[in-house]
Amino acid sequence: MTAEMVGAGVSWVIPLLIFVVFVYAHIKKVSIFETFVDGAREGLLMAVRLIPYLVGIYVAVGIFRESGAIDILVSLLSPILFLVKAPAEVLLLSIVRSLSGPAALGMMLEIFDTHGPDSFIGRLASTLIGSTDTTFYIIAVYFGSVGVRRTRYSIPVGLFADFVSFVASVYIVRKMF
């Protein structure tokens, strides 16, 4: 197979999948439009239910950033930075990444502007963004969407996974570059 044939085949996967769904729905005598409208209604209602959780998490992120708490946390965690030989900006990026994806992407772009994307810190920031997740956003949105109020071990496990991803990112980028 040539690359052109594979490219042509890939471009037809989604339309073919949609066609198969329509044919299957027709065979099963499902009212496609009514089912679509019902699903859209449920999605809109879920989005409305999630608004308080999203507002809460964005307010918390804003307070955390503007209060200077992040700087205090970075200074408290500086011994870890010394052990793993990581720049402070990347620890700050990791902390913000746990709270907000868009804020973390903005910080990564600032790192790129200051140090360049091909620098050690730029590559480390890219690796970190790709290997960690927005723990608190996930807790707020996904748990909120299904009505879970008690997160129990989810936050500690999520933060531990973010920490392991931070250490692994530093190690891997040091070894690779």
C-alpha positions in Angstrom: 0.0 0.0 0.0 1.2 3.4 -0.8 0.9 6.4 1.4 -1.6 8.0 -0.9 -3.9 4.9 -0.6 -3.6 5.0 3.2 -4.4 8.7 3.2 -7.4 8.2 1.0 -8.7 5.4 3.2 -8.2 7.4 6.4 -10.1 10.3 5.0 -13.1 8.0 4.5 -13.2 6.4 7.9 -15.4 9.0 9.7 -17.9 9.3 6.8 -18.1 5.5 6.6 -18.6 5.2 10.3 -21.5 7.8 10.2 -23.1 5.9 7.3 -22.9 2.6 9.2 -24.6 4.2 12.2 -27.4 5.6 10.0 -27.9 2.3 8.3 -27.9 0.4 11.6 -30.4 2.9 13.1 -32.6 2.5 10.0 -32.6 -1.3 10.3 -33.5 -1.0 14.1 -36.2 1.5 13.3 -34.7 4.2 15.5 -35.8 7.8 15.0 -32.4 9.3 14.4 -33.4 13.0 14.6 -35.4 12.6 17.8 -32.6 10.6 19.4 -30.1 13.3 18.4 -32.3 16.0 19.8 -32.7 14.1 23.1 -29.0 13.6 23.4 -28.3 17.3 22.6 -30.9 18.2 25.3 -29.2 16.0 27.9 -25.8 17.4 26.9 -27.0 21.0 27.4 -28.6 20.2 30.8 -25.3 18.6 31.9 -23.4 21.6 30.8 -25.7 23.9 32.8 -25.2 21.6 35.8 -21.4 21.9 35.5 -21.3 25.7 35.4 -21.0 26.1 39.2 -18.2 23.5 39.4 -16.3 25.3 36.5 -16.8 28.7 38.1 -15.6 27.4 41.4 -12.4 25.8 40.0 -11.5 28.9 38.0 -12.1 31.2 41.0 -9.9 28.9 43.1 -7.1 29.0 40.4 -7.3 32.8 40.3 -7.1 33.1 44.0 -4.3 30.6 44.2 -2.2 32.4 41.6 -2.9 36.0 42.7 -2.5 35.4 46.4 1.2 34.4 46.0 0.5 30.9 47.4 2.1 29.4 44.4 5.4 31.2 45.2 5.3 30.0 48.8 4.6 26.4 47.6 7.6 26.6 45.1 9.9 27.9 47.9 8.7 25.1 50.2 9.3 22.5 47.5 12.7 23.9 46.4 14.6 21.0 48.1 12.9 18.6 45.7 13.9 20.8 42.8 17.5 20.6 44.0 17.3 16.8 44.2 15.9 16.3 40.7 17.8 19.3 39.2 14.7 21.0 37.8 14.2 24.7 37.2 11.7 26.5 39.4 9.6 27.6 36.5 8.8 24.0 35.6 7.7 23.2 39.2 5.4 26.3 39.0 4.1 25.0 35.6 3.4 21.6 37.2 1.5 23.1 40.1 -0.6 25.2 37.8 -1.2 22.3 35.4 -2.9 20.4 38.3 -5.4 23.3 38.5 -5.9 24.6 35.0 -4.9 23.4 31.6 -5.3 26.8 29.8 -3.3 28.6 32.5 -0.6 25.9 32.2 -0.5 26.3 28.4 -0.1 30.1 28.9 2.8 29.5 31.2 4.4 27.1 28.8 4.2 29.7 26.1 5.9 32.2 28.4 8.7 29.7 29.0 9.0 29.3 25.2 9.2 33.1 24.8 11.8 33.4 27.5 14.0 30.3 26.9 12.9 28.9 23.5 11.0 25.7 22.8 14.3 23.8 22.0 16.0 24.7 25.2 16.1 22.2 28.1 13.4 24.0 30.0 11.2 24.3 26.9 11.5 20.6 26.2 10.9 19.8 29.9 7.8 22.1 29.9 6.4 20.3 26.8 7.0 16.9 28.2 5.4 18.0 31.5 2.3 19.4 29.8 1.9 16.1 27.9 2.5 13.8 30.9 0.4 15.5 33.6 -3.3 16.2 33.9 -5.6 18.9 35.3 -6.4 16.9 38.5 -8.6 19.5 40.2 -10.5 20.3 36.9 -11.1 16.6 36.4 -12.4 16.3 39.9 -14.7 19.3 39.5 -16.1 18.5 36.1 -16.2 14.7 35.9 -17.2 14.0 39.5 -19.6 17.0 39.4 -21.3 15.7 36.2 -22.2 12.5 37.9 -23.0 14.0 41.3 -20.0 12.6 43.3 -19.5 14.8 46.4 -16.9 12.8 48.3 -13.7 12.3 46.3 -12.0 10.2 49.0 -8.6 9.1 47.6 -9.0 10.7 44.1 -7.2 14.0 44.9 -4.2 12.5 46.8 -3.8 9.8 44.1 -4.2 12.4 41.3 -1.6 14.7 42.9 0.8 11.8 43.5 0.4 10.9 39.8 1.2 14.5 38.9 4.3 14.4 41.2 5.5 11.1 39.6 4.9 12.6 36.1 7.0 15.7 37.2 9.9 13.5 38.4 9.7 11.2 35.4 9.6 14.2 32.9 12.7 15.7 34.5 14.5 12.3 34.3 13.5 11.5 30.8 14.3 15.0 29.4 17.7 14.9 31.1 18.4 11.5 29.6 17.1 12.2 26.1 18.4 15.8 25.6 
